Amino acid sequence: MRDSFNEINITPLTDIFLVLLIIMMVIAPLLDQQGLNLAVPEIVNEEQIVKDSKIMNFTVTADNKYFFNDSEIPASDLEQVVSKNAKDFPDGLLIQVDDNAEHGAVVKLMDSARNVGVTSISLSR
């Protein structure tokens, strides 16, 4: 007759967990190095911003259309429009985004601005 199996050998399970723990301990410090550098804005009166600053105002609508100074800009001309107006607006770029706009449309506008050399980009709803 066969002996009954009364105990579970947990040694292999413990070995696997220790290996996974070591892997996580090695990888965890590497994950902290990624990310965006964000600066928290100061509270400023809105009237002061409008008077003192020269910021390009772009709008991205819910249907992913781009507007600059209330005129629609084709997606293919974004970089050209930003480069043409970058000297007149040295304070950067403000992107007003509709809640239903796609993330890709906003990123395309941000990439166009960065390609031209605009380093100060802000988002607003």
N, C-alpha and C positions, 0 to 999 in steps of 0.2 A: 504494500500500500504506500501511497505517496504521502510525504510530510506536507502538512498544511503550511501555507505562506502567511505567517502571522505579523511580520514586521516589514515596513517599507524602508528601503535603503535611500536616504536623502543625501548621501555624499555627492553623487553626480549633480544633483539639483543645486547644492551649495556651491560647487565648483563653477557652475554656469553663472550664478548670481554674482559671485566674486569677480569673474571675468567681466561681466557687464558693468559692475561698479567701477572697476579700474578703467574701462573704456570711457565711461561717463566722466570720471575725474580728469582724464586727459583731455577730453573734448570740451568740457565746460568753460575753461578759460579762453579758448579760441572763439567761442560764441559771443563773448562780451566785446570783442574788437569791432564788430560790424555795427552799422547803424548810421543815423543821420545826426549831424551836429545842429541842434536847434537852439535858438536863443529866445528866451521868454520876453515878449514885448512889454514895455512900460506902459502905464496908463497915461494917456495923453488926451487932451481935449480934441474932439473931432474938428472943431473950427480951426484950431491951430494947424492941424495936418493939412487941411484944404488950402490955407493961406500960404504956409511956409514951404510946402513940398512940391516938387515937380515929379510926379509919378505917372507912368503910363498906366492907364486903366483899360484892361481888357475884360470882356465878359464872355463866359462860356455858357450857352443856354442848354436847356434840357435836351434839345435835338442836336447837340454837339456842333453848334454854329458859333463862330468867333466874331465878336464885335469890338471895334476900337473907335472911340469918339462917335458912337451911335451909327457907325457904318459897318456893314458886314464884310469880313475878310475871308477869302477862301483859304482853306487849310494849306494849300500849296504855296501861298504868298506870305505865310506867317513870319518866316525868318526875314524876308525882305522888308516887311512893314516894321518889324521890331528894330532891325538894323538902321532903317531910315530915320526912325524917331528916337533912337537911343541917346543921341547927343542933346536933343531938346529936353529930355527927361532924365537927368543924371541920378535921381534918387531911386531909380529902380522900376519895378513892375508890380502892379497889383492885379491879381486875377480874381474876379468876382465869379463864383461858380454857382450854377443852379444845383439844387439838391439832387436832381435826377440826371445830371450830366454824367457821362462816362469818365472813368478814371483815365483812360487812354487819351481822351481829348485834352484833358488838363496837362498830362505829362508831355504831350506833343508840343503844346504851347511853352511849357517850361524848358523843354529841350531846345526849342528854337531860340528862346531868349539866352540860354547859356551858350549856345553855339556862336551867338553874336557877341557875347562878352558881358551880358548883364549878370551881375552877381547877386543883386538884392531882389529876391522874388518873394512876394507875400500872397497868401490866399485869403479869400473872404467869401462868406456865404451871402 
